[in-house]
């Protein structure tokens, strides 16, 4: 069975859990190191996801602008 890719929302929730654990001071040094590494990986995942979404939105907006410009030109405006 294929592993389901984590969503942005799930990653953000896990980051919040890790931050709460760290703030409570519940972690020993070894576990703290593991949690910081996990949070770092999750932050990179979220950053990458946001960058991809931003690029997709920009492309869609540019396509809409081109379509509108073509419609204006065809209408003689």
N, C-alpha and C positions, 0 to 999 in steps of 0.2 A: 504494500500500500504506500502510495506517495505521501510524503510529508507535506501538509498544508503550509503554504507560505504565510508568515505572520503579517497581519495587517498593520497599518500605521497606528490605528487606534489601540490594538493589542500591545504594540511596542511601547507606545506612550504610557499606557497603563502600567506596564512592567517597570518602566523607568520611574514612575511615581512610587511604586511599591519599594523599589530599591532605595530611593531618596528617603522615604519614610523610615525604612530599617536603619539607614545610616544616621538619620537625625535622632532616632530613639536611642542610639548607642547599643543596639542589641547584638552587634556583630563582633566576633573576635577578629584578630588581624588577618588570619588566613582567609576567612570568609569575606572580610571587607575587601581584600584584594580581588577575590573572584567576582564580587558584586560590582566593583568599579570597572573591571574588564568587561563584564556583561553590559553594564550601562553604556560604556564607550562603544561597544559593538551596536547596541540598539540606537544610540544617537546617530551613528554613521548611517544605519539603515533608514532612519527617519529623514535625515538630511538628503540622502540619495532619492528617497521617495518624493520629497517635496520638490527637489530640483527637476525630476522627471515630470511631475504634474505641472510645474511652472512652464516647462518647455512645451508640453502638450497644449496648455491653455494659450500660450503665445502663438503657437502654430495655428490653432483654431481661430483665434482673433484675426491673425494676418490673412487667413483664407477668407474670412467673412468680409474683411476690408477690401480684398481683391474682388470678391464677388459683387460687392456694392459698387465699387468703382466701375466694373465692367457693365453693370446694369445702367449706371448713369451715362456711360459713354454710348451704350446702345440706344438709350432714350434721347440722346443728343443734348444732354445737360452739361 
